Amino acid sequence: MVDLQFDQLFSLLGRGNTGGNLHRERATILLLVLLAASFTSSSLAETRSAQDMAKECRVAVDLSQGRVEKNFENTLFTGECIGYIQGAGDASLAMADNVKWFRVCVPDNTSTMTLIQKFIAFVDKNPKYTLASTAFQLMLAQEYPCKK
């Protein structure tokens, strides 16, 4: 972290060299807020529950088939689902290429919508898998095993 004197901080904030106690207190509070924000974003990992992701993916299927309104929330859920499934799929393919014990063979012509529908069905049948990442990996292994 950059070591700034209070007067330098005021100068960066466009307040000049004030040196007053009130400004020092404000600068201290600002530094503490910035420090807390930098630790918060890196120390909290976001995990997605399989049920929540399946709910968002249901909206994606419904939106693609015209069964729900094309509003902000539904579009957001659809984007979350598509992005997650595509990202998890890409990571799975990289893992399958580099980890001997993980073998899935997803055909190149498999659409994202097909993966979404299979993911929803897997989560519905297997509620014991609570993390979306685990459910997705197991769905791939079940649906697309490599033929020996």
VMD Tcl script that draws the C-alpha trace (Angstrom):
set ca {
  {0.00 0.00 0.00}
  {1.23 3.49 -0.79}
  {2.44 5.41 2.27}
  {0.80 8.83 2.08}
  {1.05 11.67 4.57}
  {-2.24 13.35 5.43}
  {-1.20 16.53 3.60}
  {-0.43 14.45 0.49}
  {-3.83 12.76 0.75}
  {-5.57 16.14 1.01}
  {-3.63 17.30 -2.00}
  {-4.75 14.25 -3.98}
  {-8.33 14.90 -2.92}
  {-8.05 18.47 -4.17}
  {-8.23 20.12 -0.75}
  {-4.72 21.51 -0.61}
  {-2.49 21.57 2.45}
  {-4.99 22.16 5.26}
  {-3.42 20.26 8.12}
  {-6.49 20.71 10.37}
  {-7.73 18.06 12.79}
  {-11.12 17.76 11.09}
  {-9.47 17.03 7.77}
  {-7.11 14.54 9.39}
  {-10.08 12.71 10.90}
  {-11.84 12.62 7.54}
  {-8.69 11.37 5.86}
  {-8.28 8.68 8.51}
  {-11.88 7.55 8.01}
  {-11.40 7.53 4.23}
  {-8.24 5.45 4.54}
  {-9.97 2.97 6.86}
  {-12.93 2.64 4.49}
  {-10.62 2.07 1.51}
  {-8.58 -0.44 3.47}
  {-11.70 -2.31 4.61}
  {-13.06 -2.37 1.07}
  {-9.83 -3.80 -0.31}
  {-9.82 -6.63 2.24}
  {-13.53 -7.38 1.85}
  {-13.45 -7.98 -1.88}
  {-10.51 -10.36 -1.75}
  {-11.43 -12.28 1.39}
  {-15.01 -13.22 0.50}
  {-15.47 -15.89 -2.12}
  {-18.84 -16.15 -3.77}
  {-20.30 -19.60 -4.11}
  {-23.47 -20.33 -5.99}
  {-26.01 -22.79 -4.71}
  {-27.23 -25.32 -7.23}
  {-30.85 -24.45 -6.42}
  {-30.30 -20.73 -6.98}
  {-28.49 -21.33 -10.25}
  {-31.18 -23.75 -11.42}
  {-33.81 -21.10 -10.61}
  {-31.95 -18.53 -12.73}
  {-31.49 -21.09 -15.49}
  {-35.22 -21.84 -15.51}
  {-35.77 -18.16 -16.23}
  {-33.24 -18.41 -19.09}
  {-35.14 -21.34 -20.62}
  {-38.48 -19.59 -20.18}
  {-37.15 -16.35 -21.65}
  {-35.69 -18.14 -24.67}
  {-39.06 -19.79 -25.29}
  {-41.05 -16.59 -24.81}
  {-42.85 -17.79 -21.68}
  {-41.75 -14.87 -19.48}
  {-41.52 -11.14 -19.97}
  {-38.25 -9.77 -21.34}
  {-37.60 -7.39 -18.44}
  {-34.45 -6.35 -16.63}
  {-34.59 -9.01 -13.89}
  {-35.27 -11.90 -16.27}
  {-32.55 -10.71 -18.62}
  {-30.14 -10.47 -15.70}
  {-30.97 -14.01 -14.54}
  {-30.57 -15.28 -18.10}
  {-27.16 -13.65 -18.41}
  {-26.07 -15.03 -15.05}
  {-27.10 -18.53 -16.06}
  {-25.59 -18.48 -19.54}
  {-22.35 -16.96 -18.29}
  {-22.06 -19.47 -15.45}
  {-22.81 -22.50 -17.60}
  {-20.43 -21.42 -20.37}
  {-17.68 -20.59 -17.87}
  {-18.11 -23.83 -15.94}
  {-18.19 -25.74 -19.21}
  {-14.96 -24.13 -20.40}
  {-13.28 -24.88 -17.08}
  {-14.50 -28.48 -17.23}
  {-13.11 -29.00 -20.70}
  {-9.74 -27.61 -19.63}
  {-9.83 -29.89 -16.60}
  {-10.74 -32.90 -18.74}
  {-7.74 -32.18 -20.96}
  {-5.31 -31.93 -18.04}
  {-6.56 -34.12 -15.19}
  {-6.43 -37.87 -15.72}
  {-9.24 -38.85 -13.36}
  {-11.77 -36.35 -14.73}
  {-13.03 -37.51 -18.11}
  {-15.96 -35.95 -19.92}
  {-16.50 -35.83 -23.65}
  {-18.98 -33.08 -24.49}
  {-19.64 -33.06 -28.25}
  {-18.62 -29.83 -29.98}
  {-22.15 -29.29 -31.26}
  {-23.70 -29.30 -27.76}
  {-25.53 -26.01 -27.25}
  {-25.47 -23.93 -24.11}
  {-29.24 -24.36 -23.88}
  {-28.82 -28.15 -23.84}
  {-26.30 -27.86 -21.01}
  {-28.67 -25.56 -19.13}
  {-31.59 -27.97 -19.47}
  {-29.46 -30.93 -18.39}
  {-28.14 -28.94 -15.43}
  {-31.67 -28.07 -14.26}
  {-32.78 -31.71 -14.58}
  {-29.70 -32.90 -12.66}
  {-30.26 -30.44 -9.81}
  {-33.94 -31.44 -9.60}
  {-33.02 -35.14 -9.36}
  {-30.02 -34.65 -7.06}
  {-30.80 -32.05 -4.38}
  {-28.02 -33.39 -2.15}
  {-25.45 -31.59 -4.32}
  {-25.83 -28.08 -3.02}
  {-23.05 -26.23 -4.85}
  {-23.65 -25.28 -8.46}
  {-20.06 -26.10 -9.40}
  {-20.29 -29.62 -7.97}
  {-23.69 -30.25 -9.55}
  {-22.45 -29.04 -12.94}
  {-19.32 -31.22 -12.88}
  {-21.30 -34.29 -11.84}
  {-23.95 -33.59 -14.48}
  {-21.25 -33.50 -17.15}
  {-19.71 -36.74 -15.90}
  {-23.13 -38.42 -15.91}
  {-24.37 -37.05 -19.24}
  {-21.14 -37.01 -21.25}
  {-18.85 -39.85 -20.15}
  {-16.06 -40.68 -22.57}
  {-16.45 -43.96 -24.38}
  {-13.60 -46.34 -23.82}
}
mol new
graphics top color blue
foreach p $ca { graphics top sphere $p radius 0.5 }
foreach p [lrange $ca 0 end-1] q [lrange $ca 1 end] { graphics top cylinder $p $q radius 0.2 }
display resetview
